[in-house]
Amino acid sequence: MRKRLKFFFLALFVMPIAAGLGGSLIAAASPTTVEVLTVDGTIVPVIADYIDRGITQAEEHGTTVCIIELNTPGGLLDSTEKIVQRIMNANVPIAVYVSPKGAWAASAGTFITLSAHIAAMTPGTTIGAAHPVAAGGEEIPEDQMKKIVEFSAKWMKTIAEERGRNMEEAELAVTQSKSFTDVDALECNLINLRAENLESLISQINGWKVTLASGEEVTINTTSYGSTRNEMNAVERFLQTISDPNIAYILLTLATIGLITEISSPGLVFPGVIGGISLLLAFYSLGVLNAYWGGIALILLAVGLFIAEYFTASFGLLTAGGIASLVMGSLILFSHSPGVKLDWRLIAGVAAGFTAFAIFVLGAIIRGQRQRKTTGAEGMIGETAIAKTPLDPTGTVLAEGELWTATSESGRVEPGEEVVITKMEALKLWVAKKLKE
């Protein structure tokens, strides 16, 4: 998570340059017999595009075998379907290698592993648990879940049959969320071999015969191989980073903070720019992850309530509603995206942060207004205030560092105009336009 955050901010500056250089380097690369792709993270559209690009280049280069190193907790069904279809229709032998030690190919990763011509695992890795689930643990309606499970089970069985693997065990990975260690998977004929490292894998598949989608049978020759790693370019890595559900949530939080700050203090510019950019990136990420619009609506409602609290000073009622709306929206944000999960600790942290901010700001306002009440209104009469919202005739002004509800006695007042306090009653001010000298 921390690594992805560092890359996210770095990519904002180097992405255009690196993308151009990356394209030049790839174009200049010489043909090799082994091409290695690396997939580490949630299966999202940019991963499907990356694998498609890598396989296409392997086909164009006349590569002997294309190896996909895989480590994933799962992902989106649409992206998984694209990857499986691309692998099964490839005109070059494809080997999926679950690696490194401790890695797993859960859910979507199981479908991808079993779809390869050669499926291999590093000792200490795991595949399986491909039963469809909703993000965050929300319940999927029984009828809908039954259809999803039935489709996924048949699809898994079809893939296993096409590749000559154990159909019954493959089906159990879906229907019973069964998981398999590398030893279990080999014994159950779900994978072809175990390999300690990439070099061992390449050595073991030498002489392996596979049948391509075209019906052509080819023999893999890695006797004196040359290999290259076709890594994701800067643009793909950036898109993968912001396609992480937790990063998308952080972007939405940054957008909220930036926009609230800019609206409450017009003219700062920087918070508004950061908030706007974060909001656009968040909407891209949420769209990619098939976020539930009901959750987005609740989060946007929370933003509105936080802003309203700042201008109306309801002494915490609007903020409490905003926090409740934020938490509920966060919990259901990815409820329609099986395989995509938002870390509950992040939700708790964001909610706690907004709560602390509200307590600090609202506490200062309440203390200030109570103090003003005990010292009497006379001290404020004649003082200058600044309109924060239009007074037509009622709005909000900033007086002595505090926000007050105010009514104009001299017509409409635009935000930023100076006014003079003429009267105060029940924590409400009456003001008049300041005469120009």
Sequence and secondary structure as in RCSB ss.txt:
>XXXX:A:sequence
MRKRLKFFFLALFVMPIAAGLGGSLIAAASPTTVEVLTVDGTIVPVIADYIDRGITQAEEHGTTVCIIELNTPGG
LLDSTEKIVQRIMNANVPIAVYVSPKGAWAASAGTFITLSAHIAAMTPGTTIGAAHPVAAGGEEIPEDQMKKIVE
FSAKWMKTIAEERGRNMEEAELAVTQSKSFTDVDALECNLINLRAENLESLISQINGWKVTLASGEEVTINTTSY
GSTRNEMNAVERFLQTISDPNIAYILLTLATIGLITEISSPGLVFPGVIGGISLLLAFYSLGVLNAYWGGIALIL
LAVGLFIAEYFTASFGLLTAGGIASLVMGSLILFSHSPGVKLDWRLIAGVAAGFTAFAIFVLGAIIRGQRQRKTT
GAEGMIGETAIAKTPLDPTGTVLAEGELWTATSESGRVEPGEEVVITKMEALKLWVAKKLKE
>XXXX:A:secstr
 HHHHHHHHHHHHHHHHHHHHHHHHHHH    SEEEEEEES B HHHHHHHHHHHHHHHHHT SEEEEEEEBS B
 HHHHHHHHHHHHT SS EEEEE STT EEETHHHHHHHHSSEEEE TT EEE      GGG    HHHHHHHHH
HHHHHHHHHHHHTT  HHHHHHHHHS  EEEHHHHHHTTSSSEE SSHHHHHHHTTT EEE TTS EEE   TT 
 EEE    HHHHHHHHHTSHHHHHHHHHHHHHHHHHHHHSTT  HHHHHHHHHHHHHHHHHHHTT  HHHHHHHH
HHHHHHHHHHHH  TTHHHHHHHHHHHHHHHHTTTTSTT    HHHHHHHHHHHHHHHHHHHHHHHHHHHHHHHH
 STTTTT EEEESS BSSEEEEEETTEEEEEEESSS B TT EEEEEEEETTEEEEEE    
